[in-house]
Amino acid sequence: MSSETGADGRERGPEPERDEEAVSRFVERFAAEMTEAGMQRMASRVFAALLADDDGSMTSAELSEQLRISPAAVSGAINYLTQVSMVGRERDPGSRRDRYRLHNEIWYATFTSRDRVMTRWEHTLKEGAQTLGPDTPAGARLAETAEFFEFLQAELAGVMDRWRDRRKQLGLPERKS
């Protein structure tokens, strides 16, 4: 085994041997956690497999083989993950095969897209509160929920700024979009 230079330009030592069975157990455990939190089961498994891959990218055939699922199951999971901006699709150079890749700063991008959803919900909830009447129990409940989303978004913006500062403190490489 020889040392290589990684995508971040840093010299890396020899790649350690991976225990594929342990990797598979991690993928299934993390996928189960995401499923319990509300994500679709196959999407959770595909996402966890991509997260555990050194390059953060795999083809449909690689995902099918690793997860022992059909190409149709991979396709459905990728469609969902693409829709929620967690995974991107790109072509392998000189090939007709798609490669599925985690977005850079995946968690930042995921929470940012959720922020847009919360903004839409907030506006709809405020309209609903006005429609139902702010003095009715239902109108008051909708208004409080809208206020919660507004508060959460303000806090989330600060958290994301602090995360960027923390990345710098940790000396993590800058991510390109």
C-alpha positions, 0 to 999 in steps of 0.5 A: 500500500502506498500513500496518496494525495486526497481530494483536499490536497493532503497527503494520506497514508495507506488506506486501512483495510475495511471490514465490509461486514462492519460497514454493512452493519453501520449502514443498516443501523444508521438507516434504521435511525433515519427511518425511525426519524421519518425518512423512507426506508430505502432512501435511508439505506441508500443515503447511509451507503453513500455516506459510508463510501469513501468518495461519497458516490456510487452507481446504481449497480454498486448500490444494488450490490452493496445493499442487496436491493433491486435497481428499481429500489435504488431508482426510487430512493435516488428520486426521493434523495434528489428531490430533498436535495441530499444527493446529486446525479452525474454521469461517469465520464465516457459512460452512460451510467449515472453516478449518485453523489452526496452534496458537499456540506450535505447537512448544511444543504439539507437544513438550508432546504428545510429552511425554505420549507419552513418559510412556506409553512410559516406563511401558510400558517399565518394566512390560516390563522387570519382565515380562522380568526386569531381569537379562535383556538384553532387560529391561535394554535396556527399563529403560535406554530407560525411563530415557532417556525419563524423563531426556529429559522432565526436560530438555525441561521445562527447555528449555521454561521457557528458551524462554519466558524467551527469548521474553520477551527477544526481545520476542515478543508473548504468545500466546493459546491 
